[in-house]
Structures are given as C-alpha cells and as structure tokens.
Amino acid sequence: MATAQLIVCATTARTPLFDGRLAPTDCCIVAVPTERPRVFKSTEMSWEDLVIAAAVYRAGTRAEA
C-alpha cells in the first residue's frame, strides 16, 4: 500500500478497511458503497479535508432530498 497510486474499495463495510495514514499522499482513493461511487482526493491538510468532505456531504444530501 505504501507505493499505491490508486486504491479502490468496493464494500458494504461500516468500519474503515485500512488506516488511511498508510496510503501515500498522492494516492487516489475510490470508495464504492452500495448506493453510488464517490471519489475522495486528500488535500494533505486535515482541516481542508474536513471542509471538503462536509461540502460534498451537504451537496449529496441536498441532491437526495
């Protein structure tokens, strides 16, 4: 995993599959839940990641309403 450029996880798991700190900072992680695929690319700054994740969540919630 330390040299991965792409990590794809297709699962219905409700808990993390791996420690995200093990993935390289330039790695693209794709999570495919049961509803629809989502792509997350880290900014390498945790507070910015949180802001981006919150915005994506809010946009998805509005789209589903």
N, C-alpha and C positions, 0 to 999 in steps of 0.2 A: 504494500500500500504506500510505502514511503516515496515511491517514484511514479505513482499513478498520475495520469493526465485526465482520466475520466473514471468516475465511479458511478455505477448505475445500480440502484436498489429497487427491486420490484417486490413488494411485500405488503402484508396486512398487519405487520408488527406495530405495536403501540409503544414500544420502547426503542431506544437507539440501537442500531445494528453494530456500530463501532464508535470508538472515541474519535470525534471529529478533529481532535488535535493531531491525529496520526496522518491525516491527509495533507498533501503539500498545499501551500498557499495559492499556487497557480492551477490547482486541480478543479475541474468542473464536476460537481456532484448533482446527479439527477435522481430524484426520488419519485417513484411511480406508485402512488397509493391506489386504493380501489376505485376512487371517484374519477380522478384525472391526473395526468402528469404535471409536475411542477419542477422548474429548474431554479437552482439557487447558486449564485456565484458570490463568494465572500469578497468583501472589500478589504479584508485583512485588518479591519479596525472594528472591534466588537460592538462599540456603541453605534457605528454606522450600520453594521449588520442588523442590529435590533431595529433601527429606524426603517430600514428597507423591508425587513420581514413584517413589521407592523403594517406598513403601507400596502404590501402585497396581500396580507390577510384581510385588511379592510376592503380593498378593491374586490377580492374574491367573495367576501360576504355580501357586498352590495350587488354583485352580479348574480348571486344565487337567490336574492330576495325577489 
